[in-house]
């Protein structure tokens, strides 16, 4: 299996891009605050000029003053919202180093878990290979009796007998075993079906006499022809 590599370069580049975006937004908001302050000053000056120049029109001046005050209040509320947003962005920028450290730790944890998974898979493959090698050695003694076996994926082994039927020695009689992690066996198929196969499997799993089991299956096949 290929070794795992944490994408630290891509992560750092993405974080730098995020930091630059935040700083650009902070600069834009600061410029907006400055413009609003200037506007605020201009509105205040306009209010004072209107009040002094329209003393004779007190009612109209009062209405104009109310409008300007309302605008000032709206601008002040907007300035407060922008200021709060700016503070939030500054807090996010300050928290970036801690976020980077946390992301790196999580990447390291995932890499360690991946390596452990690879090691466990390797150990399991070695264990299955050992058990299959044991089965191969156990069946070599039966080669002269027309026995061969076929290793299949996921710990499955198919045993094929020939030389059972004298009139047709090439006819195949077979059974397939599943080898489990606890070294027990189960039958996936048997052609033709042996009537007492379940009892034979129970004896095999209790006594682990694999050679005796194979010889018994050959005798059972011969008894059926």
C-alpha positions in Angstrom: 0.0 0.0 0.0 1.2 3.5 -0.7 2.3 5.6 2.3 0.1 8.4 3.4 1.3 12.0 3.1 -0.5 14.9 4.8 -1.2 17.8 2.4 0.6 20.4 4.7 1.7 22.6 1.7 -1.8 23.0 0.3 -3.2 23.6 3.8 -0.7 26.3 4.5 -1.3 28.0 1.2 -5.1 28.0 1.8 -4.6 29.5 5.3 -2.3 32.2 3.9 -4.9 33.1 1.3 -7.6 33.3 4.0 -5.5 35.6 6.1 -4.8 37.9 3.1 -8.5 38.0 2.4 -9.4 38.9 6.0 -6.8 41.7 6.1 -8.0 43.1 2.8 -11.6 43.2 4.2 -10.3 44.9 7.4 -8.6 47.6 5.3 -11.7 48.2 3.3 -13.9 48.5 6.5 -11.4 51.0 8.0 -11.6 53.1 4.8 -15.4 53.0 5.1 -15.2 54.1 8.7 -13.1 57.1 7.7 -15.5 58.1 4.9 -18.4 57.8 7.2 -16.6 60.0 9.8 -16.0 62.6 7.2 -19.7 62.4 6.2 -20.7 62.7 9.8 -18.6 65.9 10.1 -20.1 67.3 7.0 -23.6 66.6 8.2 -22.9 68.2 11.5 -21.5 71.3 9.8 -24.6 71.4 7.6 -26.8 71.3 10.6 -25.1 74.2 12.3 -25.3 76.3 9.1 -28.9 75.6 8.6 -29.8 76.4 12.2 -28.0 79.8 12.1 -29.2 80.7 8.6 -32.9 79.7 9.2 -33.5 81.2 12.6 -36.6 82.9 11.2 -38.0 79.7 10.0 -37.9 77.8 13.2 -40.5 75.2 12.3 -38.7 74.3 9.0 -35.4 74.2 10.7 -36.7 71.9 13.4 -38.0 69.5 10.7 -34.6 69.6 8.9 -32.8 69.1 12.1 -34.9 66.1 12.9 -34.1 64.6 9.5 -30.4 65.2 9.9 -30.4 63.8 13.4 -32.1 60.7 12.2 -29.5 60.3 9.4 -26.8 60.8 12.0 -28.3 58.1 14.2 -28.5 55.8 11.2 -24.8 56.5 10.4 -23.8 56.0 14.0 -25.6 52.7 14.1 -23.9 51.6 10.9 -20.6 52.7 12.2 -21.1 50.6 15.4 -22.1 47.6 13.3 -19.0 48.0 11.1 -16.8 48.4 14.1 -18.2 45.3 15.7 -17.6 43.4 12.4 -14.1 44.8 12.3 -13.4 43.6 15.8 -14.7 40.1 14.9 -12.4 39.9 11.9 -9.5 41.0 14.0 -10.3 38.2 16.5 -10.5 35.7 13.7 -7.1 36.9 12.4 -5.6 36.5 15.9 -7.0 33.0 16.2 -5.5 31.8 12.9 -2.2 30.4 14.5 -4.2 28.3 16.9 -6.4 27.0 14.0 -3.3 26.1 12.0 -1.9 24.1 15.0 -5.2 22.3 15.5 -5.5 21.4 11.8 -1.9 20.1 11.8 -2.6 18.0 14.8 -5.7 16.5 13.2 -3.7 15.8 10.0 -1.0 14.0 12.1 -3.7 12.0 13.9 -5.3 10.9 10.7 -1.9 10.0 9.2 -1.1 7.9 12.3 -4.4 6.1 12.1 -3.8 5.4 8.4 -0.4 4.0 9.1 -1.8 1.8 11.8 -4.6 0.6 9.4 -1.9 -0.3 6.8 0.1 -2.2 9.4 -3.0 -4.1 10.6 -3.9 -5.0 7.0 -0.4 -6.3 6.4 -0.5 -8.4 9.5 -3.8 -9.9 8.4 -2.5 -10.7 5.0 0.5 -12.4 6.5 -1.7 -14.4 8.8 -4.0 -15.5 5.9 -1.0 -16.4 3.8 0.4 -18.5 6.6 -2.8 -20.4 7.0 -3.1 -21.0 3.3 0.5 -22.3 3.2 -0.4 -24.7 6.0 -3.3 -25.9 3.9 -1.0 -26.3 0.9 1.4 -28.5 2.8 -1.4 -30.5 4.2 -2.7 -31.4 0.7 0.6 -32.2 -1.0 0.4 -35.7 0.4 -2.9 -36.2 -1.6 -1.5 -35.2 -5.0 -1.2 -38.8 -6.0 -4.9 -39.3 -5.3 -5.9 -36.7 -7.9 -6.3 -33.8 -5.5 -5.6 -30.2 -6.3 -6.7 -27.0 -4.6 -7.4 -23.5 -5.8 -6.8 -20.5 -3.7 -9.5 -17.8 -4.0 -9.7 -14.3 -2.6 -10.7 -13.6 1.1 -9.3 -16.8 2.5 -11.3 -19.2 0.4 -9.8 -22.5 -0.9 -11.5 -24.9 -3.4 -10.4 -28.6 -3.2 -10.9 -30.7 -6.3 -10.7 -34.5 -6.5 -10.4 -36.5 -9.7 -9.8 -40.3 -10.1 -13.0 -40.9 -8.1 -15.1 -42.5 -10.8 -13.3 -45.4 -12.5 -15.3 -45.0 -15.7 -14.6 -41.3 -15.9 -11.4 -40.5 -13.9 -11.4 -36.8 -15.0 -14.8 -36.1 -13.4 -14.4 -33.5 -10.7 -15.7 -33.8 -7.1 -15.1 -30.6 -5.1 -15.7 -28.6 -2.0 -14.8 -25.0 -1.0 -13.8 -24.0 2.5 -13.7 -20.6 4.1 -10.7 -20.0 6.5 -11.7 -17.7 9.3 -9.5 -15.4 11.5 -9.9 -17.8 14.4 -8.5 -20.7 12.3 -11.9 -22.3 12.1 -13.5 -23.5 8.8 -16.9 -23.4 7.1 -18.2 -24.9 3.9 -19.2 -22.6 1.0 -20.1 -25.3 -1.5 -19.8 -29.1 -2.1 -20.4 -30.7 -5.4 -21.9 -33.3 -5.2 -23.4 -32.6 -1.8 -22.1 -35.0 1.0 -25.1 -35.8 3.2 -23.2 -35.7 6.6 -21.0 -32.7 5.7 -22.2 -30.7 8.6 -21.0 -33.4 11.0 -17.7 -33.7 9.3 -17.2 -29.9 9.6 -17.9 -30.0 13.3 -15.3 -32.7 13.8 -12.8 -30.7 11.7 -13.2 -27.6 13.8 -13.0 -29.4 17.1 -10.0 -31.7 16.3 -8.2 -29.6 13.6 -7.3 -33.0 11.8 -7.3 -31.5 8.3 -5.6 -34.5 6.7 -8.3 -36.8 8.1 -11.0 -34.5 6.9 -9.7 -34.5 3.4 -9.3 -38.3 3.3 -12.8 -38.7 4.7 -14.3 -36.4 2.0 -12.6 -38.5 -0.7 -14.1 -41.7 0.7 -17.5 -40.0 0.9 -17.2 -39.0 -2.8 -16.2 -42.5 -3.8 -19.1 -44.0 -1.9 -21.5 -41.9 -4.0 -20.4 -43.3 -7.4 
